[in-house]
């Protein structure tokens, strides 16, 4: 993957492969190109060079609205929720990909529409139970603490029933307790739901705790890739990301 913004190279021949059923983390300093990768996968940006392959299919030039149809969902570094609606309403929005009815059927509230609405509601309730959002289900988003809003955004992505989940700094703004819950949920998402995860995260304890493999970026280039242990011992990663005398800690 290579992409330039004017005279700035945001990604320079970045290449990686994510295996089905793993948690693959991307780390690096601010401006290293981590979120740019997500924006390319979600088709907000066009690559200058390179290809993106999902399950053998080239998704390099698909339209942004087609991304969910390939089983890809994401959360955002800055929360992107509808703040004047409820938690439940935001979760139900994630079901749009599974809509099988047309405007006529919806207007008349035909049987197929009712069945679809019931199925969508059931899926949203499953996610509410999974993420312990019961106390907040009918509350307006704008009234909720930031950490809870981050969890709701994760929930909306899960109601889409993705095969690949992109998490952009999901622990940002969370308390220590919420981050601990997030780690448990991520493992369950992988192990119980069978969803592959690509994680962009600055919390190194979380990264080293949940990741199967890690890729480190610096100035848009890959400087290390491998197991958490291999990356944490990579001198280039330590130098570029944490400084000469700082080491990763693993819980």
Secondary structure by P-SEA (a helix, b strand, c coil): cbbbcccccccccccccccccbbbbbbbcccccaaaaaaaaaccccccbbbbbcccccccccccccccccccccccccccccccccaaaaaaaaacccccccaaaaaaccaaaaaaaaaaaaaaaaaaaaaccccccccccccccaaaaaaaaaaaaaaacccbbbbccccccccaaaaaaaaaaaaaaaaccbbbbbbbccaaaaaaacccbbbbbccccccccccaaaaaacaaaaaacccccbbbbcc
